[in-house]
Amino acid sequence: MKAALRGKIRRKRVPPAMSAAIQRKVLEQDWWAAAFGVGLYRALPVEPATDWLLADALGRGARVAVPMARRKGYRWGTVEADTRWVKGPYGVLEPERGGRAAAGDLRVVAVPGLAFDRRGGRLGHGGGHYDRLLSQTRGLLVGLCVEDCLVEDIPMERHDVPVDVVVTEKRICFAPSAARKLEQLTG
């Protein structure tokens, strides 16, 4: 069922204006400002960019981590203002020398996906690598996607990790799991 949905999702470049609108929505949120441990992905052309989020987090002194591909999946690697970036094995930018970051320190994590639903369901690229990475994280998981990739229902399996919030260029959708995490972040 997921394979069929992956086939239907149009994988076209996310226009810079849409990426900017999505990031602006995130930057306006009090929960974003309250997060001093942030997990971000570096975007492929078919995903909303996170460059503004990265610059903001580093600019306010937040600890920032990004996924780094390893033989058996991903781990969180630290990012600094002077980080040198290289393309990883999947063509995604990674820190050239990223130290290990603890998943438990990440209070807000931006999550990529091919599609999301309003309840937090996420359709990844397949393989479950990102789900394993997210399963170690207790922070607020925020899916970023264009409105066209917000679908009615994502079929979820036991190992799938849902997100708590989905942000598009037009709206923000809060899953039931968001309330407790938002309270922890903003008090």
Residue pairs with C-beta under 8 A, 6 or more apart in sequence:
1 155
2 123
2 126
2 154
2 155
2 157
3 126
5 115
5 123
5 151
5 154
5 155
6 114
6 123
6 125
6 126
9 114
9 115
9 123
9 149
10 148
11 46
11 114
12 46
13 45
13 46
14 43
14 45
14 46
14 47
14 48
14 49
14 146
16 49
18 48
18 146
18 169
19 43
19 48
19 49
20 49
20 52
21 169
22 48
22 144
22 145
22 146
22 167
22 168
22 169
23 48
23 49
23 50
23 51
23 52
23 53
23 144
24 52
25 167
25 168
25 169
25 172
26 32
26 53
26 110
26 142
26 144
26 167
27 52
27 53
27 56
29 172
30 186
31 108
31 140
31 182
31 185
31 186
32 53
32 56
32 108
33 60
34 107
34 185
34 186
35 57
35 62
35 107
35 108
35 139
35 140
35 185
36 60
36 61
36 62
36 63
36 107
37 62
37 63
37 65
37 105
37 106
37 107
37 108
37 139
38 53
38 57
38 62
38 63
38 64
38 65
38 106
38 107
38 108
38 109
38 110
39 64
39 65
39 66
39 67
39 76
39 101
39 103
39 106
39 108
39 109
39 110
39 137
39 139
40 50
40 53
40 54
40 57
40 64
40 65
40 66
40 79
40 109
40 110
41 47
41 50
41 66
41 67
41 92
41 110
41 111
41 112
42 50
42 66
42 85
42 92
42 93
42 94
43 49
43 50
43 112
44 91
44 92
44 112
46 114
47 112
47 144
48 112
48 144
48 145
48 146
50 110
50 144
53 110
54 64
54 79
57 64
58 64
58 79
58 80
58 81
63 78
63 101
63 105
64 78
64 79
64 80
65 76
65 77
65 78
65 79
65 98
65 101
65 105
65 106
66 76
66 77
66 79
66 93
66 94
66 95
66 98
67 74
67 75
67 76
67 77
67 92
67 94
67 130
67 133
68 74
68 75
68 76
68 77
68 88
68 94
68 95
68 98
69 88
69 89
69 90
69 92
69 94
73 129
73 132
73 133
74 129
74 130
74 132
74 133
75 100
75 133
76 100
76 101
76 102
76 103
76 106
76 133
77 94
77 95
77 98
77 99
77 100
77 101
78 95
78 98
78 99
78 100
78 101
79 95
79 98
83 95
83 96
83 98
84 95
84 96
84 97
85 93
85 94
85 95
85 96
86 93
86 94
86 95
86 96
87 93
87 94
88 94
103 133
103 136
103 137
103 138
104 136
104 137
104 138
106 137
106 139
107 139
107 140
107 185
108 139
108 140
108 142
108 185
109 134
109 137
109 139
109 140
109 141
109 142
110 142
110 144
111 122
111 130
111 134
111 141
111 142
111 143
111 144
111 163
112 124
112 130
112 143
112 144
113 122
113 123
113 124
113 143
113 145
113 149
113 163
114 123
114 124
114 125
114 149
115 122
115 123
115 145
115 149
115 150
115 151
115 154
116 122
116 123
116 143
116 145
116 149
116 150
116 151
116 154
116 163
116 166
117 150
117 151
117 152
117 153
117 154
117 166
118 150
118 166
118 173
118 175
119 162
119 175
119 176
120 141
120 143
120 162
120 163
120 164
120 165
120 166
120 175
120 177
121 153
121 154
121 155
121 156
121 160
121 162
122 143
122 154
122 160
122 161
122 162
122 163
123 151
123 154
124 130
124 131
128 159
128 160
131 159
131 160
131 161
132 159
134 141
134 161
135 159
135 161
139 181
140 164
140 165
140 178
140 181
140 182
140 185
141 161
141 162
141 163
141 164
141 165
142 163
142 164
142 165
142 166
142 167
143 163
143 165
143 166
143 167
144 166
144 167
145 166
145 167
145 168
146 168
146 169
147 168
147 169
147 170
147 171
149 168
150 166
150 168
150 173
156 162
162 175
162 177
163 175
164 174
164 175
164 177
164 178
164 181
164 182
165 172
165 173
165 174
165 175
165 178
166 172
166 173
166 175
167 173
174 182
